[in-house]
Amino acid sequence: MNVVILAAGHGKRMHSDTPKVLHGLAGRPLLAHVIETAKSLSPSAVVVVYGHGGEAVREAIGASGVDWVKQEPQLGTGHAVQQAVPALKTNAHTLVLYGDVPLIRKETLERLAAAAGQGLALLTVELDDPKGYGRIVRSRGRIARIVEERDASDKERAIREVNTGIMVAPTAKLKSWLARLRNDNAQKEYYLTDIVKLAVDEDVPVSGVAAGSAWEVLGVNSRAQLAELERMHQRNVAGALLERGVTLADPARIDVRGTLECGRDVAIDVNCVFEGRVELGDRVSVGANCVLRNVKVGAGTRIEPFCHFDEAEIGSNCRLGPYARIRPGTVLAGDVHVGNFVEVKASRVGAGSKANHLAYIGDSEIGRNVNVGAGTITCNYDGANKHRTVIEDDVFIGSDTQLVAPVRVGRGATLGAGTTLTKDAPAGELTISRVRQSTIPGWKRPTKPGK
């Protein structure tokens, strides 16, 4: 099968400089959702017809393995598909999708393709309020033509069965019909829907396949419609999580902007956001108002409210937060405690270690069973370059300690409260500093190499 995705529209009602198909739903552009669904069908070719926004559309989607065709000028949907014709394989069927209809399901498209046979198959849906959609006009129960609302009579406007624009046709026939389209209509455009009458005139069977749900064929033409689709999508995601046994405090207050995989007996409180790929192990609980992005969390870990984790791996049976921040490059082993207002960045923290209050741990290697006192800071940045701190197993660091990297604290060492450590601390000993304020004449701030 060939797949053609029409993505050239301006989207004037969005009132935005961003092309409509690049507006986000669940953290990704509308067009990215459609391309992903198209690829799930294992097609021989995916052709995206773009126009408004030009190269910005291609750059935003990136190397997605599709063929790009520009529509310039933009003279309607029929004209858009005409631009894709040279890229289509004639001995296959062609499926037409739309870059602003992001929730269409693979299963629905498979039913549509199966119904096509050697004829034309249209995806239709019945709407209580069909305003703005092309109406399906039937004769003796069979599809005879599609009429756009602006060209429809009052009787035709009363029809509730509407065209979604999504269709499948044998490519050879599609090319023939496209070549015969005319623009004698109110908009002076070439309507793709006009091929229905051409097919009927040739006695080619035209079948209508009803969409499983109205939400999956809804398009985006305004910010309000985009917001409605976002909530529909999130309700669907929440429903799927509930079906898999996840406890959601309120299914209406969760946002998944990527992939969320959950083990058994996972509990998620309200207003949590999951971005990228997030994995929650068995019995993980996530408190209210947390944001997790590209994070893996081990079994039995408890995340208290108002935590923000990004690009990190967290072990089992940890206790994190509230108000903890875990930044990219962090790996926490099992039974680690990271408490309120503690920030960890690009560090490895060994099993059983704790930083319970008001600390910053950056660019560090922390061993097992280490206690990091309140107000402790690893001073990893000298104004130009980053340096690492190594804290070995069983170390106790007193409150209000500054470790000026690069520095190492030996196994079993103790640092007294208020220590500013500028040299390695020996293993098994107490190290403490109590110095009066002094100024170093002539000191110069470090610079980056080569400057």
C-alpha positions in Angstrom: 0.0 0.0 0.0 1.0 3.6 -0.7 0.1 6.1 2.0 -0.3 9.8 1.1 -0.5 12.3 4.0 -1.9 15.7 3.2 -0.1 18.3 5.3 0.0 21.5 3.3 -2.7 23.5 5.0 -2.2 26.9 6.5 -4.5 26.6 9.5 -5.5 30.3 9.6 -7.8 29.7 12.5 -4.9 28.6 14.7 -3.7 32.3 14.6 -0.1 31.1 14.7 3.1 31.4 12.7 3.6 27.7 13.3 2.3 25.4 10.5 -0.9 23.7 11.7 0.5 20.1 11.4 3.4 21.1 13.8 1.2 22.1 16.7 1.6 19.6 19.5 -0.7 16.8 20.8 0.6 14.7 23.7 4.0 16.3 23.3 4.5 15.6 19.6 3.5 17.3 16.4 0.1 16.4 14.9 1.9 15.2 11.7 4.2 12.9 13.7 1.2 11.0 15.1 -0.2 10.4 11.6 3.2 9.3 10.2 3.6 6.8 13.1 0.2 5.3 12.4 0.9 5.1 8.7 4.1 3.3 9.3 2.4 0.8 11.5 0.6 -0.5 8.4 4.0 -1.5 6.8 3.4 0.5 3.6 5.6 0.4 0.5 5.8 4.2 0.6 4.7 7.1 2.7 4.4 10.4 0.9 3.8 13.6 2.8 2.5 16.5 0.8 3.6 19.7 2.5 3.2 23.4 1.7 2.6 26.1 4.3 5.7 26.3 6.5 7.8 24.8 3.8 11.1 23.3 5.0 10.2 24.0 8.6 7.8 21.1 8.5 10.4 18.7 7.2 13.0 19.9 9.7 10.6 19.5 12.6 9.7 16.0 11.7 13.3 15.0 10.9 14.5 11.8 9.3 11.3 9.9 9.5 11.7 7.7 6.4 9.0 9.4 4.3 9.0 11.0 0.8 8.3 14.7 0.8 6.4 16.5 -2.0 5.7 20.2 -2.0 2.3 21.6 -3.1 2.8 25.0 -4.5 0.4 26.7 -5.1 -2.3 25.0 -2.9 -5.3 24.4 -5.0 -7.3 21.8 -2.9 -7.1 18.3 -1.7 -7.3 16.8 -5.2 -4.5 18.9 -6.4 -2.5 17.9 -3.3 -2.8 14.2 -4.1 -1.9 14.9 -7.8 1.5 16.2 -6.5 2.1 12.8 -4.9 1.3 10.7 -8.0 4.9 10.4 -9.3 5.9 8.8 -6.0 3.1 6.2 -6.0 3.5 2.6 -7.0 0.8 1.8 -9.5 0.4 -1.9 -8.6 -0.6 -1.1 -5.1 -3.6 0.6 -3.4 -3.2 4.1 -2.1 -4.5 5.3 1.3 -5.1 9.0 1.8 -4.6 10.4 5.3 -4.5 14.0 6.8 -1.8 15.5 8.8 -4.2 17.3 11.1 -6.2 14.1 12.0 -3.9 12.6 14.6 -6.0 10.0 16.5 -6.9 7.7 13.6 -6.3 4.1 14.7 -4.4 1.4 12.9 -7.3 -1.0 13.3 -9.8 1.3 11.6 -7.4 1.8 8.6 -7.0 -2.0 8.3 -10.8 -2.4 8.1 -10.9 0.3 5.5 -8.2 -1.3 3.4 -9.9 -4.7 3.6 -13.1 -3.2 2.3 -11.6 -1.5 -0.7 -11.0 -4.6 -2.9 -10.9 -3.4 -6.5 -13.1 -0.4 -5.7 -13.0 2.8 -3.7 -13.5 2.7 0.1 -14.4 5.8 2.1 -14.2 6.2 5.9 -17.4 7.8 7.1 -18.8 8.8 10.5 -22.2 10.0 11.7 -22.1 13.3 13.7 -24.9 15.0 15.6 -23.5 18.3 14.3 -22.1 17.7 10.9 -21.4 21.4 10.1 -18.3 21.9 8.1 -18.1 18.4 6.7 -18.8 17.0 3.3 -22.0 15.0 3.3 -22.3 11.4 2.0 -25.1 11.4 -0.5 -26.6 7.9 -1.1 -28.9 6.6 -3.8 -30.8 3.5 -2.9 -28.5 2.9 0.0 -25.3 3.1 -2.0 -22.8 6.0 -2.0 -23.4 8.2 -5.0 -21.3 11.3 -4.3 -20.0 13.6 -1.7 -21.0 17.2 -1.5 -19.1 19.9 0.4 -21.1 22.0 2.8 -20.6 25.2 0.9 -22.0 23.6 -2.3 -24.8 21.6 -0.6 -28.5 22.2 -0.6 -30.5 22.6 2.6 -31.7 18.9 2.2 -28.1 17.7 1.8 -26.9 19.8 4.8 -29.4 17.8 6.9 -27.5 14.6 6.3 -25.6 13.4 9.3 -23.3 10.8 7.6 -20.2 12.7 6.7 -16.9 12.2 4.8 -13.8 12.0 6.9 -11.6 12.5 3.8 -9.8 9.2 4.5 -10.0 6.8 1.6 -8.4 3.8 -0.1 -8.4 3.3 -3.9 -6.5 1.2 -6.5 -3.7 3.5 -7.5 -4.1 3.1 -11.3 -7.8 4.1 -11.0 -6.9 6.9 -8.6 -4.5 8.4 -11.1 -7.1 8.3 -13.8 -9.7 10.0 -11.6 -7.2 12.7 -10.4 -6.4 13.6 -14.0 -10.1 14.3 -14.7 -10.8 16.6 -11.7 -12.3 20.0 -12.4 -12.4 23.1 -10.2 -15.9 24.4 -11.1 -17.0 25.0 -7.5 -17.4 27.8 -5.0 -13.7 27.7 -4.0 -12.3 27.1 -7.4 -10.4 24.2 -6.0 -9.8 20.6 -7.1 -11.7 18.4 -4.6 -10.5 14.9 -3.9 -14.0 14.0 -3.0 -15.1 14.5 -6.7 -13.5 11.1 -7.5 -16.5 9.4 -5.9 -18.8 10.5 -8.7 -16.2 9.5 -11.3 -16.0 6.1 -9.7 -19.8 5.7 -9.7 -20.0 6.8 -13.3 -17.6 4.0 -14.1 -19.6 1.4 -12.1 -16.6 1.0 -9.7 -17.9 -0.1 -6.3 -17.8 2.6 -3.7 -18.1 1.3 -0.1 -18.4 3.2 3.1 -16.7 2.0 6.3 -17.9 3.6 9.6 -15.2 4.8 11.9 -15.2 3.0 15.3 -15.4 6.3 17.2 -16.0 9.9 16.1 -13.0 11.1 18.1 -10.5 9.2 15.9 -11.5 11.1 12.7 -11.7 14.6 14.2 -9.4 17.1 12.6 -7.8 20.2 14.1 -8.7 23.7 12.7 -8.5 25.8 15.9 -6.8 26.0 19.3 -10.1 25.0 20.9 -10.3 21.8 18.7 -6.7 21.0 19.5 -7.4 21.3 23.2 -10.5 19.0 22.9 -8.5 16.4 21.0 -5.8 16.5 23.7 -8.3 15.8 26.4 -9.9 13.0 24.3 -6.4 11.4 23.8 -5.5 11.7 27.5 -8.9 10.1 28.5 -8.1 7.2 26.1 -4.6 6.8 27.6 -6.0 6.9 31.2 -8.6 4.3 30.3 -5.9 2.0 28.9 -3.9 2.4 32.1 -6.9 1.6 34.3 -7.6 -1.5 32.2 -4.0 -2.6 32.9 -4.5 -2.3 36.6 -2.9 1.1 37.3 -4.5 3.2 40.1 -5.2 6.7 39.0 -6.4 9.1 41.7 -8.3 11.0 38.9 -8.2 9.8 35.3 -9.1 13.3 34.1 -5.9 14.7 35.6 -3.0 12.8 34.0 -0.9 13.8 30.9 1.1 11.2 29.0 3.2 12.9 26.4 5.0 9.8 25.1 5.0 6.2 26.4 4.2 5.2 30.0 4.8 1.5 30.9 3.6 0.4 34.3 4.1 -2.8 36.4 1.6 -4.2 38.8 0.0 -2.2 41.5 1.3 1.2 40.4 -0.5 4.2 41.8 -0.4 7.7 40.3 -1.8 10.8 42.0 -3.3 13.9 40.3 -1.7 16.3 37.9 1.3 14.2 36.9 3.0 14.6 33.6 5.0 11.8 31.9 7.1 12.7 28.9 9.2 10.7 26.5 9.6 7.1 27.7 8.8 6.4 31.3 8.9 3.0 33.0 7.4 2.5 36.4 8.1 -0.9 38.1 5.8 -2.9 40.3 4.3 -1.0 43.3 5.7 2.3 42.4 3.7 5.3 43.7 3.9 8.8 42.2 2.7 11.7 44.3 0.7 14.7 43.0 2.1 17.2 40.6 5.2 15.3 39.5 6.9 15.5 36.1 8.9 12.5 34.8 10.7 12.6 31.5 12.6 9.6 30.1 12.9 8.0 33.5 13.1 4.3 34.6 11.9 3.7 38.2 12.5 0.4 40.0 10.0 -1.6 42.0 8.7 -0.3 45.3 10.0 3.2 44.9 7.9 6.0 46.4 7.9 9.4 44.7 6.5 12.2 46.9 4.6 15.2 45.4 6.2 18.0 43.4 9.2 16.1 42.1 10.8 16.7 38.7 12.9 13.9 37.2 14.6 14.0 33.8 16.8 11.4 31.9 17.5 9.3 35.0 17.5 5.7 36.2 16.1 5.1 39.7 16.5 1.9 41.6 14.1 -0.1 43.7 12.7 0.8 47.1 13.9 4.4 46.9 12.2 7.3 48.7 12.3 10.5 46.7 11.0 14.0 47.5 8.9 16.0 48.0 10.3 18.7 45.9 13.3 16.6 44.7 14.9 17.2 41.3 16.8 14.5 39.5 18.6 15.8 36.4 20.0 14.0 33.3 22.7 11.5 33.7 21.8 10.4 37.2 21.7 6.8 38.3 20.3 5.9 41.8 20.8 2.4 43.2 18.3 0.7 45.5 17.1 2.1 48.8 18.4 5.6 48.1 16.7 8.6 49.8 16.7 11.9 48.1 14.6 14.3 50.2 13.0 17.7 50.0 14.8 20.4 47.9 17.6 18.1 46.9 19.0 18.3 43.4 21.1 15.5 41.8 22.8 15.9 38.4 25.0 13.6 36.4 25.8 11.5 39.4 25.8 7.9 40.6 24.5 7.2 44.1 25.1 3.9 45.7 22.6 1.7 47.6 21.4 2.9 51.0 22.8 6.4 50.6 20.8 9.4 51.8 20.6 13.1 51.0 17.4 14.1 52.9 17.5 17.9 53.0 18.5 20.9 50.9 21.5 19.6 49.1 23.1 19.8 45.6 24.9 16.7 44.2 26.4 17.3 40.8 29.0 15.4 38.7 29.6 13.0 41.6 30.3 9.3 42.4 28.7 8.4 45.7 29.2 5.0 47.3 27.0 2.9 49.5 25.5 3.9 52.8 26.6 7.6 52.6 24.9 10.2 54.6 24.8 13.7 53.0 23.9 16.3 55.5 21.6 19.2 55.0 22.9 22.2 53.0 25.8 20.1 51.5 27.0 21.2 48.1 29.4 19.6 45.6 31.1 22.6 44.1 31.5 21.1 40.6 31.8 24.3 38.5 34.7 26.7 38.7 33.2 29.2 36.4 34.4 27.6 33.3 34.8 23.8 33.7 33.0 21.0 35.5 34.9 18.7 37.9 33.9 15.5 39.7 33.6 14.6 43.3 34.1 11.0 44.6 32.6 10.0 47.9 33.4 6.4 48.9 31.3 4.0 50.9 30.1 4.6 54.5 31.0 8.3 54.6 29.2 10.8 56.9 29.1 14.3 55.6 28.0 16.9 58.2 25.6 19.7 57.4 26.6 22.8 55.5 29.6 21.2 53.9 31.1 22.3 50.6 33.1 19.8 48.6 35.3 21.8 46.1 35.8 19.4 43.1 37.9 17.7 42.1 38.1 16.0 45.5 37.8 12.5 47.0 36.4 11.5 50.4 37.9 8.2 51.5 35.8 5.2 52.8 34.4 5.6 56.3 35.5 9.2 56.6 33.5 11.9 58.5 33.4 15.5 57.5 32.4 17.9 60.3 29.6 20.4 59.8 30.6 23.5 58.0 33.6 22.0 56.4 34.9 23.4 53.1 36.8 20.5 51.6 39.5 21.5 49.1 41.8 18.5 49.4 41.1 14.7 49.6 39.8 13.5 53.0 41.5 10.4 54.3 39.5 7.2 54.9 38.3 6.5 58.4 39.2 9.9 59.8 37.4 13.1 60.8 38.1 16.0 58.7 37.0 19.5 59.7 37.8 23.1 58.7 37.4 26.2 60.7 39.1 29.1 58.9 38.7 32.9 59.2 37.7 35.0 56.2 40.6 36.0 54.1 41.2 37.5 50.6 43.7 36.1 48.1 45.4 38.9 46.2 45.9 38.5 42.4 43.6 35.5 42.0 42.2 35.1 38.5 39.0 33.2 37.6 39.7 30.1 35.5 38.9 30.2 31.8 37.9 27.5 29.3 40.7 25.7 27.4 41.9 27.7 24.4 40.7 31.0 25.6 
